[in-house]
Amino acid sequence: MTLIGAILKKAQSKESVSRRYSSPPPEIKEDVIIKKKKKLLVHKFAHVKPAVDLSPPRYTPALMLRSLPVYHRQLLHTYQENIRLLMAIKRMHFMRGKVDCWRKAPPHTATEQYYKNRMHFLKQVQNENENMYWRIVNSARVASTASLRKHWRRNRCQILHRAQAPFVLFPPVPKQIIEDAAFAPPAGVKRPRVFLSLRIRNGAVLGDLTAELFTDVCPRTCELFLALLNGDGLGHGYVGTCFFRKVPNLYWSGGDVIHNSGYGCYVQRGRLMPIGAENYHFPHSMPGLLSMRVTSDDEVCGIFNITFKPLPQFDLRNVVFGRIIRPCKTYEAIRELGSPLSTRPIVEMAAARHRVDGRWVYGQPNTKI
């Protein structure tokens, strides 16, 4: 028996005939689908008719005709009249006249004369007030009674305090303090002096420091210091820089004209490399010394120190090239300022000056930082 014969025999068996299979749903035609009708809602007053005629009005062409040439002439006449009126107002304004559209008064009336007299009087009063103001501003200030009494109380306390001291006809000149005689100038040698003005940034001026430079021992180092003190002409200079490290009662460091933080190194004009350490002639054996820092590569970059006590640990690492003239109130005031771990308060060099051939030379501010 073949395969097709077996399939036909199976289809004619009693099991296939007696078994009921579910038939597919009948096909639905679209034209036979009955749509559900919606029930229309009728308002209860739908039968009422309006009493007013709601139909649009009839179009009558005769009513819409306009006399365009007449309207054009009227518009042009109005425009020309406005131009003439505007030109008249402008002419009166240029001639400094008063335009008043609400008042029709003949010229040179009593009201106009009163107005002119009033304006003239007010101008005179204004001129007198200005003259009085400038006289008050330019006159010398007269102190008030309260301020005079305050000054007298202060002077009276000073008089009573000084009256208790012994009388000295000629007060002695304060003698310079030099703990180490090696720093005294040799006979016949006059060392130059410079004056450094210090101030707190955005604050008060602390005072001046007078420094003596050892040009006879360290001429190149002193030349570098003076060049930066005056300004090299390229924007580098000490004026305007701050002391980036301030250790109270130990030393201050400043003079970084490149970064103003202690990490810069200045090279003089005409040089490819910074100058080296000139010599270590003087030790740090007393307070009030000026020394220039030497890097590990034997370079002097213009950064200097002000010492407040003997610092032998600075020897062979810093070149001593000057000293602060003491006694000095500013020196005693700044030695207590600062902190090893902070840059506050920010103290900067406000000004610098020194004498050259009998005239003052002032330092130029730093414009590179």
C-alpha positions as CSV (number, residue, x, y, z in Angstrom):
1,M,0.0,0.0,0.0
2,T,1.3,3.3,-0.9
3,L,1.4,6.4,1.3
4,I,-1.4,8.1,-0.5
5,G,-3.6,5.0,-0.2
6,A,-3.0,4.9,3.5
7,I,-4.0,8.5,4.0
8,L,-7.3,8.0,2.0
9,K,-8.1,4.9,3.9
10,K,-7.6,6.8,7.2
11,A,-9.8,9.6,6.0
12,Q,-12.6,7.1,5.2
13,S,-12.5,5.4,8.6
14,K,-15.4,5.6,11.1
15,E,-13.3,7.6,13.5
16,S,-12.7,10.4,11.1
17,V,-16.4,10.5,10.0
18,S,-17.9,10.3,13.5
19,R,-15.6,12.9,15.1
20,R,-16.9,16.5,15.0
21,Y,-14.5,19.3,14.3
22,S,-15.1,23.0,15.1
23,S,-15.8,25.0,12.0
24,P,-14.3,28.5,11.5
25,P,-16.6,31.5,12.0
26,P,-18.6,32.7,9.0
27,E,-17.3,35.6,7.0
28,I,-19.0,39.0,7.6
29,K,-19.5,41.3,4.7
30,E,-19.0,45.0,5.2
31,D,-22.1,46.0,3.4
32,V,-24.2,43.8,5.6
33,I,-22.9,45.5,8.9
34,I,-25.7,47.4,10.5
35,K,-24.5,50.7,12.0
36,K,-25.9,51.7,15.4
37,K,-27.9,54.9,15.1
38,K,-27.3,57.7,17.5
39,K,-30.2,59.4,19.2
40,L,-30.3,63.1,18.5
41,L,-30.9,65.3,21.5
42,V,-33.5,68.0,20.8
43,H,-33.6,71.1,23.0
44,K,-36.8,71.8,24.7
45,F,-37.0,75.3,23.2
46,A,-36.1,74.3,19.7
47,H,-39.6,75.1,18.4
48,V,-39.3,78.7,19.6
49,K,-38.7,81.2,16.7
50,P,-36.6,84.3,17.2
51,A,-38.3,87.7,17.3
52,V,-35.3,89.5,15.6
53,D,-34.4,88.9,12.0
54,L,-31.0,87.1,12.0
55,S,-30.6,87.0,8.3
56,P,-27.6,89.1,6.9
57,P,-28.4,92.6,5.6
58,R,-29.0,93.1,2.0
59,Y,-26.0,94.3,0.0
60,T,-26.7,97.7,-1.5
61,P,-23.9,98.9,-3.9
62,A,-25.1,102.5,-3.9
63,L,-24.4,102.9,-0.2
64,M,-20.8,101.7,-0.5
65,L,-19.7,104.1,-3.1
66,R,-17.3,106.8,-1.9
67,S,-16.0,109.9,-3.5
68,L,-12.3,108.9,-3.5
69,P,-11.0,112.1,-5.2
70,V,-12.7,114.3,-2.6
71,Y,-11.2,112.2,0.2
72,H,-7.8,112.4,-1.4
73,R,-7.9,116.2,-1.6
74,Q,-9.0,116.5,2.1
75,L,-6.2,114.1,3.2
76,L,-3.5,116.0,1.2
77,H,-4.8,119.4,2.6
78,T,-4.6,118.1,6.2
79,Y,-1.1,116.7,5.7
80,Q,0.2,120.0,4.3
81,E,-1.4,121.9,7.1
82,N,0.4,119.6,9.7
83,I,3.7,120.1,7.9
84,R,3.3,123.9,8.0
85,L,2.4,123.8,11.7
86,L,5.4,121.5,12.5
87,M,7.8,123.8,10.7
88,A,6.5,126.8,12.6
89,I,6.9,125.1,15.9
90,K,10.5,124.0,14.9
91,R,11.4,127.6,13.9
92,M,10.1,129.0,17.2
93,H,12.1,126.3,19.1
94,F,15.3,127.2,17.3
95,M,14.8,130.9,18.1
96,R,14.5,129.9,21.8
97,G,10.8,130.7,21.9
98,K,8.2,129.4,24.2
99,V,5.4,127.3,22.5
100,D,2.1,127.3,24.4
101,C,-0.8,125.8,22.5
102,W,-3.3,126.4,25.2
103,R,-2.7,130.1,25.8
104,K,-3.4,132.7,23.2
105,A,-2.0,135.9,24.6
106,P,-0.6,138.9,22.6
107,P,3.2,139.4,22.8
108,H,4.7,141.6,25.6
109,T,1.9,141.1,28.0
110,A,2.2,141.5,31.8
111,T,2.2,137.7,32.3
112,E,5.1,137.3,29.8
113,Q,7.0,140.2,31.5
114,Y,6.5,138.6,34.9
115,Y,7.8,135.3,33.5
116,K,11.0,136.9,32.1
117,N,11.6,138.8,35.4
118,R,11.2,135.6,37.4
119,M,13.6,133.7,35.2
120,H,16.2,136.5,35.4
121,F,16.0,136.5,39.2
122,L,16.3,132.7,39.4
123,K,19.5,132.8,37.3
124,Q,21.0,135.5,39.5
125,V,20.2,133.4,42.6
126,Q,21.8,130.3,41.0
127,N,25.0,132.2,40.1
128,E,25.3,133.6,43.6
129,N,24.8,130.1,45.1
130,E,27.5,128.7,42.9
131,N,30.0,131.5,43.8
132,M,29.2,130.9,47.5
133,Y,29.7,127.1,47.1
134,W,33.1,127.5,45.5
135,R,34.2,130.0,48.2
136,I,33.2,127.5,50.9
137,V,35.0,124.7,49.2
138,N,38.3,126.6,48.6
139,S,38.3,128.3,52.0
140,A,40.4,127.0,54.9
141,R,38.7,124.5,57.2
142,V,37.7,125.9,60.6
143,A,38.1,123.3,63.3
144,S,35.1,122.7,65.6
145,T,35.1,123.3,69.3
146,A,34.7,119.6,70.0
147,S,37.8,118.7,68.0
148,L,39.9,121.4,69.6
149,R,38.9,120.2,73.1
150,K,39.8,116.6,72.0
151,H,43.2,117.7,70.8
152,W,43.8,119.7,74.0
153,R,43.0,116.7,76.2
154,R,45.5,114.6,74.3
155,N,48.2,117.4,74.4
156,R,47.6,117.9,78.1
157,C,48.1,114.2,78.8
158,Q,51.4,114.3,76.8
159,I,52.6,117.4,78.7
160,L,51.9,115.8,82.1
161,H,53.5,112.6,81.0
162,R,56.7,114.3,79.7
163,A,56.9,116.6,82.7
164,Q,57.6,113.6,84.9
165,A,60.7,112.7,82.9
166,P,64.1,114.3,83.6
167,F,64.9,117.5,81.7
168,V,67.3,117.0,78.8
169,L,68.4,120.2,76.9
170,F,69.9,118.4,73.9
171,P,68.5,114.8,73.4
172,P,71.2,112.3,72.3
173,V,71.2,111.1,68.8
174,P,70.3,107.4,68.7
175,K,73.3,105.3,68.0
176,Q,73.2,102.6,65.4
177,I,73.0,99.1,66.8
178,I,75.7,96.8,65.3
179,E,76.2,93.7,67.3
180,D,79.0,92.5,65.0
181,A,81.8,95.0,64.3
182,A,82.6,93.3,61.0
183,F,79.6,94.9,59.4
184,A,80.7,98.4,60.2
185,P,81.9,100.4,57.2
186,P,85.6,100.7,56.8
187,A,87.3,104.0,57.2
188,G,86.9,106.2,54.1
189,V,84.2,104.0,52.5
190,K,80.7,105.5,52.1
191,R,78.1,102.8,51.5
192,P,74.8,103.8,49.7
193,R,71.5,103.6,51.5
194,V,68.1,102.8,50.2
195,F,64.6,103.4,51.7
196,L,61.9,100.8,51.5
197,S,58.3,101.7,52.3
198,L,56.1,98.8,53.5
199,R,52.3,98.5,53.7
200,I,49.6,96.0,54.2
201,R,47.7,95.2,51.0
202,N,44.5,97.3,50.9
203,G,45.4,98.6,54.3
204,A,47.6,101.0,56.2
205,V,51.3,101.9,55.6
206,L,53.6,100.2,58.1
207,G,56.5,102.6,57.7
208,D,60.0,102.8,56.1
209,L,63.1,100.7,56.4
210,T,66.5,102.2,55.8
211,A,69.0,99.6,54.3
212,E,72.8,100.0,53.8
213,L,74.3,98.1,50.9
214,F,77.7,96.5,51.0
215,T,78.8,97.6,47.6
216,D,82.5,97.3,48.6
217,V,82.2,93.6,49.3
218,C,79.3,92.4,47.0
219,P,79.1,94.8,44.0
220,R,77.3,92.5,41.6
221,T,74.7,91.4,44.1
222,C,74.0,95.0,45.1
223,E,73.8,96.0,41.5
224,L,71.1,93.3,40.9
225,F,69.2,94.6,44.0
226,L,69.4,98.2,42.9
227,A,68.3,97.3,39.3
228,L,65.2,95.5,40.6
229,L,64.6,98.3,43.2
230,N,64.5,100.9,40.4
231,G,62.8,98.7,37.8
232,D,64.6,97.1,34.8
233,G,62.4,98.9,32.2
234,L,60.7,95.7,31.2
235,G,58.1,95.6,33.9
236,H,60.1,93.8,36.6
237,G,60.7,95.5,39.9
238,Y,60.4,95.1,43.7
239,V,57.8,97.8,44.1
240,G,54.4,96.0,44.3
241,T,55.7,92.6,45.2
242,C,54.9,91.0,48.6
243,F,56.8,89.1,51.2
244,F,55.6,85.5,50.5
245,R,57.2,84.0,53.6
246,K,57.0,85.6,57.1
247,V,58.3,83.7,60.1
248,P,57.9,85.9,63.2
249,N,61.1,86.7,65.1
250,L,63.1,84.7,62.5
251,Y,63.1,86.1,59.0
252,W,61.0,87.4,56.1
253,S,61.5,86.4,52.4
254,G,60.3,88.5,49.4
255,G,61.4,89.9,46.1
256,D,60.0,87.4,43.6
257,V,59.5,89.6,40.6
258,I,58.3,86.8,38.3
259,H,55.6,84.9,40.2
260,N,55.4,86.8,43.5
261,S,55.3,83.4,45.3
262,G,59.0,82.4,45.8
263,Y,59.1,80.1,42.8
264,G,60.3,82.6,40.2
265,C,63.9,83.3,39.0
266,Y,64.9,86.6,37.4
267,V,67.6,86.9,34.8
268,Q,69.1,90.4,34.2
269,R,68.8,92.0,30.8
270,G,71.6,90.9,28.5
271,R,72.2,87.6,30.4
272,L,71.2,84.1,29.4
273,M,71.7,82.7,32.9
274,P,71.2,84.3,36.4
275,I,74.4,85.4,38.2
276,G,76.0,83.1,40.6
277,A,76.8,83.5,44.3
278,E,79.4,86.3,44.5
279,N,80.9,85.4,47.8
280,Y,80.0,84.3,51.4
281,H,82.2,87.0,53.0
282,F,79.7,87.9,55.8
283,P,77.9,85.4,58.0
284,H,74.4,85.7,59.4
285,S,75.8,86.6,62.9
286,M,73.4,89.4,63.9
287,P,69.8,90.5,63.3
288,G,68.7,93.0,60.7
289,L,70.7,91.6,57.7
290,L,69.8,91.6,54.0
291,S,70.8,88.4,52.2
292,M,70.0,87.1,48.7
293,R,69.0,83.5,48.3
294,V,71.1,81.1,46.3
295,T,69.5,78.2,44.6
296,S,70.8,74.6,44.5
297,D,72.1,75.4,41.0
298,D,74.2,78.3,42.3
299,E,71.9,81.0,40.9
300,V,70.9,84.3,42.4
301,C,67.4,85.1,41.3
302,G,66.7,88.4,43.2
303,I,64.8,86.9,46.2
304,F,66.1,88.4,49.4
305,N,65.7,87.9,53.2
306,I,65.4,90.2,56.2
307,T,66.6,88.4,59.3
308,F,65.4,89.1,62.9
309,K,68.0,87.1,64.7
310,P,71.4,85.4,64.1
311,L,70.8,82.5,61.6
312,P,74.0,80.5,61.1
313,Q,71.9,77.9,59.1
314,F,71.6,80.5,56.3
315,D,75.4,80.7,55.9
316,L,76.8,79.3,52.5
317,R,73.2,79.4,51.2
318,N,72.5,83.1,51.1
319,V,74.8,86.0,50.2
320,V,74.7,88.8,52.8
321,F,74.8,92.1,50.9
322,G,73.3,94.7,53.3
323,R,71.8,95.5,56.7
324,I,68.8,97.4,58.1
325,I,69.8,100.6,60.0
326,R,68.6,100.2,63.6
327,P,67.0,101.3,65.8
328,C,64.0,101.3,63.6
329,K,60.3,101.3,64.7
330,T,59.1,99.7,61.5
331,Y,61.7,96.9,61.9
332,E,60.5,96.2,65.4
333,A,56.9,96.2,64.3
334,I,57.2,93.8,61.4
335,R,59.3,91.2,63.3
336,E,56.1,90.2,65.2
337,L,54.0,89.8,62.1
338,G,53.3,86.8,60.0
339,S,52.9,83.0,60.5
340,P,55.0,80.1,59.3
341,L,52.0,78.4,57.7
342,S,50.1,81.4,56.3
343,T,50.8,84.4,54.0
344,R,48.5,86.7,56.0
345,P,48.7,89.5,56.5
346,I,50.0,90.3,53.0
347,V,52.8,92.9,53.3
348,E,54.0,94.4,50.1
349,M,56.7,96.9,49.1
350,A,54.8,100.2,48.4
351,A,57.7,102.4,47.3
352,A,61.4,102.5,47.1
353,R,63.9,105.4,46.7
354,H,67.6,106.2,46.9
355,R,69.9,109.1,46.1
356,V,72.1,109.1,43.0
357,D,74.3,112.2,42.4
358,G,72.3,114.3,44.8
359,R,68.8,113.5,43.3
360,W,66.2,111.0,44.3
361,V,65.5,108.0,42.2
362,Y,62.2,106.3,42.7
363,G,61.4,102.6,41.9
364,Q,59.0,101.7,39.2
365,P,56.1,99.4,40.0
366,N,56.1,95.8,38.8
367,T,53.7,95.2,35.9
368,K,54.5,91.6,35.2
369,I,52.6,90.0,38.2
